[in-house]
């Protein structure tokens, strides 16, 4: 049975999510503030964290950052009532794996949870171990990205998006392809989520993110990873 940690200061929402997930076969634990949540997240046995952004004592952004800095790579789904794209991008850049805007349907949250867990369970089924282009080296086995020799933080979802694009280099990849094959389910509230991940990836792999050299936008179609002269490394 998978164990999920819910870090949410709204007791009614936290209880409602917990009861629903228990009925769906998950074990749950809860925390009502950032410090309690951080301490519980450090304990072994947590399979996924549901993290509210606005928390007493330690906010969700700081909590997410500290977990990733301490190599706690448990998947994180952020909850927030804010719909600002910049908040989503910051969360993803810090290592969160998904972002759900309040209010939400519990079935939607369940689909996100299952998709993230599935990606983590299958992360080692890869045909590419390592890939280099320009100043970038991506190590898919150790989940590390280096830009000019310096380690860059990446979330699990960012890895999977980049790996998918690399595996389909030279091909046009639509947003729906990414949603179906990376997120793992067919419907999603908005394809803007894909765009946010692309923006985040460009900041990490492009010399000039606003003028991408590798991760190209194909107007009205999707994206293309363009890299013709660099071989795959195994």
N, C-alpha and C positions, 0 to 999 in steps of 0.2 A: 504494500500500500504506500502510495506516494504521500509525503508529508509537506504541507504548504504552510508558510508563515505569512500571516496577514498583519501588516503594520499599518494601522488605520485608527485615527483618534475619534472617529464618529462611532460610538458604541452600537447604535442600531444598525448601521451599515456593516460594521465588522461582524456582528452577530449574524446578520442576514446572509452575508457571503459565506461565513463559516458553516452555518446550517445547510445551505444549499450544496456546498462542496462535500460535506459529510454524506449527504444523501447521494452524491454522485460517486462515492467510493474513495474519497480522499480523507486523510487525517489532517487536522488543522491545529495550529497554535496561533495565538493572537498577541499583539503588543499595541499599546495605546499611545506610545510616544517614541521619539527617535532613539533615545538612549536604551530603553528597554528592547526595542526592536533590533538595534545593533548588537546588543549582547546575546540575544536569542539567535540572531543570524550567524554568530560565530560558532554556535554549537553544532556538532556533527548530526547528520540525519535529515537536514532540510533539503528538499528537492527543488523548491521554487519559492520565491518571495513575491508577495503582492504588496506594493509599497506606495502609500499615499505621499504626495509631494509636500503638503502643508501639515507639519507635525509639531507638537510642542517639544522643547528641549534640543532637538536636532532635526532639521528639515530633511526631506527625502533626498534632495540633491546632494547634500553633504554626506548623508548616510550611504548613498550609492557610491559616491566617490571614495569614501573610506573603505568600503568593502572591497572595491576593485583594487585600490592601492595595497591592500593587505592580501591580495591574491585569493579572495573569496569569490569564486567564479560560479556560484549558484545563480541560475537564471532569475532575472528580475523583470516583473511587469509593473510599470508605473501607473498609478491612478491619479487623475487630476481633474478638477473642475475647470481649469484654464485651457482654452482652445488655441493659445498662441503658438505658432509654429516654432518660435525660438525656444520655448520651454521644451517642446518635443525634441528638438535637435540637441539641446544641452543634455537632456536625459539619455539620448541614444549615444552621444559622444562619450558620456561618462561610463557607458557599459551596460545600460539597460537594454533588454531584449525586445520589449514591446511597450506601447503607451496606449492606455485606454482612457477616453475622456468621459467624465461623469456628466449626466447620468447615463448608465449603461444597462443593458439587459444581461441578466446572469448567464443566459445561454451564450451570449457573445463572449463574456469573460471566460466561460468554460472552453469555448472553441480556441481562444487565444492560449489558455493554459495548456491544453492538449497539444496544440501545434508547437509551442515552445519546448515542452517536454520531449516531444517526438524529435525535434531537431537536435536536442542535446543527446538523446539516446542514440541517434544515428550519426553523430558528428564524426565518428571514426571510420565511416564507410566512405572512403574517398579514393579517387583515382589519382589525385595530385597530392604529393607530399609537400612540395616547395615550388615556388614560382618567383622569378625575378624579372623586373622590367625597370629601365631607367635607374633611379636611385632606390627603388623599392624592392624589398625581399619579403615575401609572405611565406611563413612557415605554418602550414595548415595542421601539422601534427601537434606542434607545441602551442598553437594559437598565438603566434607572435608575428607582428609586422614591424619591419625596420625601414626607416626612411633615412638614407645616407648613414646607415650604421646605428641610428638612434631608435630605441624601442618606442613604438607608438601603441597606445591602448586601443583595443578593438573589442566590441561585444561579440557574442556568439552569432547574433543575427548579421552583423556587419561582415563577419567572416563568411557566412553562408551566401550572402548576396554577392560578395566579391568573388568567391569561388565559383558560383554559378555563372557569373559573367565571364570569368576567365575560361571556364569549360566551354563556353559558347562564343569565344572570341571571334570577332569578325562577323558575327550574326546579329541581327536585330532582335533584341529581347524585349517583349512587351511588358507593361506593368502587370497585366493579368497573368503572364507566364511566371513572373517573380512571385506574385501572390499565391498562385496555385502550387508551384514547385518548391518555393523556399518557405513560405508561411504554412503551407500544407492544407489550406482549405480554400474553397472556391469563392466565397463571398467575403467582402471586407468593406467597412464603412466608407473608406475613401482611398483612392490610389495615391493621394497626397502622402500617405505614409511611406510608400516606395520612394517618392521624390525626396522626402526628408532623409532617408538612408543614403540616397545617391549624393545629396549635398554633403552629408557627413563624411562619406567615403572620399569625395573629391578633396575635402580639406586635409585628408590624411595621405593621399597618394599623388595629388597634382601639385606641380610647382606654382601654378596660377589657377586656383579653383574656378575662377570666373571664366577662364579660357582653357578648358580641359583638353589635354593631349591624348589621354587614354580612355577615359570614361565619357563617351560622347552621347549627347542627346540627339535622337533622330526624330525630327519634327513630326508630330501627330502619330508616331509609331511606338517609340520607347527609347531604349538605350542600346549602345553597342560598346563593347570593350575592344579597342583597337591597339594591337601590339603584334606586329608581323615578324619581328626579327629575334625575339627572345624565346628560347626553348624552355620546356618544362623540365624541372629538375626532380630527380627521385632519390 
